[in-house]
Amino acid sequence: VSYREMRGGIDGIRKVKKGSIIGTQMSIRCKSLATADEPGGLLYFSTRDDTDSNELVGEIGTGDFPRGLEEGMLGMKLNAV
């Protein structure tokens, strides 16, 4: 699993920690299946395309999200990308 924060959130505001209830928009790509049309990897999941609400909501640390995803979100600030 790899992840990166592309844009920091708002300083001085809440950070994601164990027990936080969060809503997130995301896409998951398989880098090993990159193509000329999708050089970042084959799109595996997108909240925009695969959910009715365009986001996933859950509690960090309870298994609502995959472990690697939770690991990447820990410490993120409000509105981080």
Backbone as CSV, one residue per row, in Angstrom:
resi,resn,N_x,N_y,N_z,CA_x,CA_y,CA_z,C_x,C_y,C_z
1,VAL,0.847,-1.172,0.000,0.000,0.000,0.000,0.890,1.231,0.000
2,SER,0.573,2.166,-0.868,1.265,3.455,-0.843,0.207,4.547,-0.803
3,TYR,0.535,5.644,-0.174,-0.382,6.766,-0.066,0.434,8.028,0.070
4,ARG,-0.184,9.141,-0.252,0.476,10.436,-0.095,-0.576,11.509,0.111
5,GLU,-0.204,12.520,0.843,-1.076,13.668,1.036,-0.705,14.684,-0.027
6,MET,-1.638,14.990,-0.890,-1.355,15.871,-2.017,-1.531,17.342,-1.659
7,ARG,-2.384,17.629,-0.685,-2.600,19.000,-0.231,-2.937,18.938,1.244
8,GLY,-2.212,19.693,2.051,-2.455,19.711,3.487,-3.802,20.318,3.826
9,GLY,-4.274,19.992,4.999,-5.555,20.520,5.449,-5.407,21.827,6.194
10,ILE,-6.411,22.156,6.966,-6.477,23.414,7.704,-5.743,23.261,9.035
11,ASP,-4.741,24.120,9.293,-3.990,24.075,10.551,-4.867,24.456,11.728
12,GLY,-4.591,23.848,12.862,-5.303,24.188,14.089,-6.671,23.541,14.208
13,ILE,-7.052,22.774,13.226,-8.348,22.104,13.234,-8.106,20.628,13.555
14,ARG,-9.155,19.918,13.801,-9.076,18.497,14.151,-8.199,17.707,13.194
15,LYS,-7.587,16.645,13.750,-6.821,15.692,12.957,-7.472,14.326,13.094
16,VAL,-7.297,13.496,12.074,-7.834,12.139,12.120,-7.028,11.322,13.118
17,LYS,-7.730,10.649,14.015,-7.093,9.769,15.006,-8.004,8.566,15.222
18,LYS,-7.522,7.591,15.940,-8.329,6.411,16.229,-9.615,6.856,16.926
19,GLY,-10.750,6.371,16.436,-12.051,6.745,16.980,-12.726,7.877,16.216
20,SER,-11.990,8.544,15.314,-12.588,9.620,14.513,-13.620,9.040,13.551
21,ILE,-14.749,9.730,13.423,-15.736,9.404,12.404,-15.414,10.305,11.214
22,ILE,-15.136,9.704,10.066,-14.733,10.503,8.913,-15.577,10.164,7.692
23,GLY,-15.668,11.123,6.808,-16.240,10.923,5.487,-15.130,11.188,4.492
24,THR,-14.981,10.330,3.510,-13.885,10.498,2.568,-14.314,10.201,1.140
25,GLN,-13.727,10.930,0.231,-13.866,10.653,-1.196,-12.512,10.138,-1.650
26,MET,-12.499,9.097,-2.465,-11.219,8.530,-2.864,-11.349,7.674,-4.111
27,SER,-10.203,7.353,-4.666,-10.115,6.355,-5.722,-8.964,5.428,-5.350
28,ILE,-9.098,4.175,-5.741,-8.068,3.176,-5.494,-7.627,2.652,-6.857
29,ARG,-6.316,2.663,-7.069,-5.757,2.213,-8.337,-4.761,1.083,-8.109
30,CYS,-4.661,0.188,-9.071,-3.691,-0.905,-9.052,-2.520,-0.490,-9.939
31,LYS,-1.421,-0.040,-9.298,-0.281,0.492,-10.048,0.340,-0.535,-10.979
32,SER,0.297,-1.809,-10.597,0.930,-2.834,-11.437,0.147,-3.080,-12.726
33,LEU,-1.057,-2.543,-12.822,-1.865,-2.688,-14.035,-1.998,-1.360,-14.781
34,ALA,-0.938,-0.578,-14.787,-0.938,0.698,-15.506,-1.059,0.457,-17.005
35,THR,-1.753,1.347,-17.681,-1.924,1.279,-19.137,-1.620,2.646,-19.721
36,ALA,-1.599,2.722,-21.037,-1.384,4.014,-21.692,-2.515,4.988,-21.348
37,ASP,-3.747,4.469,-21.224,-4.891,5.315,-20.882,-4.940,5.673,-19.403
38,GLU,-4.394,4.788,-18.557,-4.397,5.014,-17.109,-2.994,4.778,-16.558
39,PRO,-2.078,5.739,-16.784,-0.686,5.551,-16.366,-0.497,5.461,-14.849
40,GLY,-1.453,5.954,-14.076,-1.385,5.854,-12.618,-1.826,4.499,-12.105
41,GLY,-2.277,3.637,-12.992,-2.759,2.312,-12.619,-4.241,2.172,-12.916
42,LEU,-4.668,0.956,-13.110,-6.063,0.659,-13.409,-6.960,1.076,-12.240
43,LEU,-7.996,1.830,-12.519,-8.932,2.271,-11.487,-9.713,1.066,-10.984
44,TYR,-9.589,0.796,-9.665,-10.218,-0.359,-9.043,-11.510,0.045,-8.325
45,PHE,-11.501,1.226,-7.705,-12.649,1.701,-6.932,-12.638,3.218,-6.918
46,SER,-13.812,3.816,-7.002,-13.955,5.265,-6.917,-15.251,5.577,-6.182
47,THR,-15.176,6.409,-5.155,-16.408,6.769,-4.450,-17.359,7.508,-5.384
48,ARG,-16.819,8.239,-6.330,-17.664,8.970,-7.289,-18.481,8.013,-8.151
49,ASP,-17.842,6.924,-8.599,-18.504,5.994,-9.511,-19.202,4.826,-8.815
50,ASP,-18.727,4.444,-7.631,-19.170,3.192,-7.009,-20.032,3.342,-5.757
51,THR,-20.378,4.572,-5.371,-21.252,4.768,-4.208,-22.368,5.744,-4.566
52,ASP,-23.490,5.629,-3.887,-24.612,6.537,-4.134,-24.362,7.929,-3.551
53,SER,-23.592,8.001,-2.454,-23.391,9.276,-1.762,-22.086,9.970,-2.146
54,ASN,-21.291,9.359,-3.034,-19.992,9.893,-3.456,-18.962,9.952,-2.345
55,GLU,-19.191,9.247,-1.237,-18.199,9.185,-0.168,-18.384,7.917,0.652
56,LEU,-17.357,7.590,1.426,-17.437,6.514,2.407,-17.373,7.148,3.777
57,VAL,-18.182,6.662,4.698,-18.196,7.176,6.061,-17.934,6.014,6.998
58,GLY,-17.089,6.245,7.995,-16.805,5.193,8.965,-15.945,5.703,10.098
59,GLU,-15.653,4.797,11.036,-14.858,5.132,12.219,-13.475,4.523,12.089
60,ILE,-12.458,5.340,12.299,-11.073,4.892,12.219,-10.776,3.944,13.385
61,GLY,-10.159,2.807,13.076,-9.752,1.850,14.100,-10.747,0.743,14.365
62,THR,-11.854,0.728,13.648,-12.874,-0.303,13.895,-12.958,-1.324,12.767
63,GLY,-12.159,-1.140,11.723,-12.218,-2.039,10.582,-13.202,-1.592,9.512
64,ASP,-13.779,-0.402,9.673,-14.683,0.122,8.641,-13.936,0.352,7.324
65,PHE,-12.640,0.673,7.420,-11.794,0.904,6.254,-10.648,-0.101,6.271
66,PRO,-10.065,-0.410,5.114,-8.876,-1.276,5.096,-7.756,-0.662,5.940
67,ARG,-6.953,-1.518,6.572,-5.901,-1.060,7.483,-4.955,-0.059,6.825
68,GLY,-4.507,-0.327,5.605,-3.588,0.584,4.928,-4.199,1.950,4.678
69,LEU,-5.491,1.981,4.399,-6.178,3.248,4.185,-6.245,4.039,5.489
70,GLU,-6.589,3.353,6.579,-6.627,4.032,7.883,-5.252,4.576,8.246
71,GLU,-4.229,3.782,8.001,-2.861,4.194,8.298,-2.513,5.486,7.556
72,GLY,-2.926,5.575,6.298,-2.658,6.770,5.509,-3.433,7.993,5.963
73,MET,-4.613,7.780,6.551,-5.450,8.910,6.981,-5.103,9.415,8.376
74,LEU,-4.489,8.595,9.207,-4.149,9.030,10.568,-3.282,10.283,10.527
75,GLY,-3.671,11.272,11.271,-2.923,12.538,11.331,-3.316,13.561,10.286
76,MET,-4.144,13.164,9.308,-4.563,14.142,8.304,-5.444,15.208,8.933
77,LYS,-5.358,16.418,8.402,-6.168,17.537,8.889,-7.421,17.679,8.057
78,LEU,-8.373,18.427,8.587,-9.630,18.701,7.911,-9.363,19.274,6.512
79,ASN,-10.055,18.733,5.512,-9.964,19.148,4.105,-8.648,18.800,3.420
80,ALA,-7.840,17.909,4.005,-6.608,17.465,3.338,-6.964,16.577,2.151
81,VAL,-6.107,16.571,1.176,-6.292,15.737,-0.018,-5.082,14.840,-0.150
